[in-house]
Amino acid sequence: MSNKDLFVVIDSVARNFEENILEIKGWAFDLKTKKVPEMSVFSSLDIVEKKIKMEYRGDVNCVYNIPPEVECGFIIIAKIENIRKGKLVVKFEDSKIIKLDLNRKFCHPKEVGNPNQGIYIFFQKGYKYLKRNGVKNTLKKIKLHLQNNDQKYIEWIEKNEQMNPDIIKDEINEFSLRPCVSIIMPTYNVDSRWLIKCIESLKAQYYPVWELCVADDASTNTDVKKVLEGYKLQDQRIKVVYRSHNGHISEASNTALTLATGEFIGLLDNDDELSPNALYEIVKKINEFPEVDLIYSDEDKIDKKGKRKNPYFKSDWAPDSLMSANYICHFCVLRKTIVTEVGGFRKGYEGAQDYDLILRVTEKTNKIAHIPKVLYHWRMLETSTSAKANSKNYAFQAGKKALESALERRKIAGTVEYGTNPGLYNVRYDLKGEPLVSVIIPTRDGADDVRKCVTSIFERTTYKNFEIILADNGSQKEETFELFKKFQIKFSSQFKVIRIDIPFNYAKINNLAVKEAKGEYLLFLNNDTEVIEKEWISRMLSFAQLEHVGAVGAKLYYPDDTIQHAGVVLGMGGAAGHIHYFFPKGDNGYFGKLVSTINYLAVTGACLMLKRRDFEAVGGFEEKFTVAYNDVDLCIKLYDQIGLYNVWVHDAELYHFESKSRGYEDNPEKKARFTKEINMLREKWLKYIKHDPFYSPNLTKQHADFSVNLED
């Protein structure tokens, strides 16, 4: 490795003066080969003990396109004779040497709590975004960021969190069910400031029937025991056990679980806070839904000064979203019997022990409820993933392991890969055989569009067992018929043209074309699309083959590489609309939703795959929706009538030039028809327009950018 190609970054340097231990965190790799250099450590003083540990750095791998199996992060731990004097030298191969003067103080702007930390991270992320996406898209991102600043969230809090304790307490007294909620909290060397705030947030709960079950994991910080003993004496609902040895968070959580006598358990980290209405809302939901086994809420972050920011407004239960990330996270309350049934927390999954537990619990029950309120405040600390995703890389490794274990338990063949960002994952389901996929493309003339679309399918698609059925609805130009003949000769049995001479009705044209299709799977595709990703059919099919999945949609771009389709939200703009509209290519989206496979209530029919049997089970496309919303209606029927989940696949990518062959709703007749179809959709599916289960009511439906809802 040459010196100019070797990239080395020191993230942090920490010293333990009592034990003379130095800890250095950073990352290093060769820019050309993407390989990690060998490292060695020297000191001008005697090194008593040293250890170099490599770890996965998803943030670095993402920015520099490093393969996911490469662990370029490092942690160097050195015990030195005198940590206050001399120099420590870290050597990378024979190319680069970094000398650390142990006489100086180390202060890094990345440390949370430093007044410049937030600015530093913003500009650091901005640089990475610029490197990945270019100037034009970065400017678009800055505009989106300014539209979604923390001030809007403060306004949302003031508008939506006005609580009357007296009314709440009167309602609690009327509850027919008043179960005890056991809060499970492992502790280990937590700063007493945050531990006190955490426990005080529990003591401030409006709902009084709770117990706090604490298992201290052999903390060496004596302040922890002082705080716990003080609270234990104050409140008999607080139970504490002190473990004799450190077993890490899974073992400690299981120890805390042995103290629990409640019907439900809640998971609380020892430096976070609950909102005062948290347990009230949980028990209110239990009274509304007595059979519920798992309840989760929305969450936000809280800094050292108590300022709340970065709210995560979640969807209702979404099984495929959960396989992409632990979107449930905090606040999570589970029925104790089912936690016991699945074996509690598992050792070996530390850092993702909650994720692993949730995956196992949701295999046993579908009695799951979401409370769309912010009930949990996740503390932003130096070691917390709430502040910086790369602060706990072992957690993301454990998350991958949890997903791999889930596939094995479920007897589903596939692999798990790290996603674009830490905490995001891509599950690659193996295909079951090579079933025939019928690609149905309606058209009317538009030879240039058809040529581009069909050619891109044959030239760029790795999946080979497909047929194309071109549904010709009134073509008149000779160039169109010549193109059809050319394709029929060139592609033989894989390309078929059927003539459908009826007044334009998109739904009916597709329904008639299905009758000519031979495939087990149907893929409806607009003629003004062009394939980008070669694995597009394989990726869509890998989800369409799953028994619980209905429609599968793709990621569609405009020609300028901005998002045209990344899922459909009911109620957006009054009827239904695309989300993440116009976001630049390469953007991660709201909490990684543009780079994750996500459940939505609907996906666009411009590129939609599903099983033929499911299409027939719901009666195909509703032909009353002649042009608009027939795809949305189909997706809702799959979910509402036969209980299937629709999925948007982020890495099945195509261009969509949109409405070129038919034009826009730009004359009185078309506008009248469009208005009629909006009214039909609202009349038929008003409950989903009022509440789309895969989109939070706390997010706006006036814009497609996931900004907070300040309208209602």
Secondary structure, DSSP 8 states (H G I E B T S, - for coil): --TTTEEEEEEEEEEETTTTEEEEEEEEEETTT-----EEEEESS-EEEEEEEEE--HHHHHHTT--TT---EEEEEEEES-TTSSEEEEEETTTEEEEEETTS----TTSTTSTTHHHHHHHHHHHHHHHHHHHHHHHHHHHHHHHT-HHHHHHHHHHH----HHHHHHHHHT-S----EEEEEEESS--HHHHHHHHHHHHT-S---EEEEEEE---S-HHHHHHHHHHHHH-TTEEEEE-SS--HHHHHHHHHHHT--SSEEEE--TT-EE-TTHHHHHHHHHHH-TT--EEEEEEEEE-TT--EEEEE---S--HHHHTTS--S-SSEEEEHHHHHHHTSS-TT-TTSHHHHHHHHHTTT---EEEEEEEEEEEE--TT-TTT-GGGGHHHHHHHHHHHHHHHHHTT--EEEEE-SSTT-EEEEE--SS---EEEEEEESS-HHHHHHHHHHHHHH-----EEEEEEESS---HHHHHHHHHHHHHHGGGEEEEE--SS--HHHHHHHHHHH---SEEEEE-TTEEE--TTHHHHHHHHHTSTTEEEEEEEEE-TTSBEEES-EEETGGGSEEESSTT-BTT---GGGGGGS-EE-SB--TTEEEEEHHHHHHTTSS-TTSSSSSHHHHHHHHHHHHH--EEEEEEEEEEEE--STTT--S-SHHHHHHHHHHHHHHHHHSHHHHH--TTS-TTB-SSSSS--B----
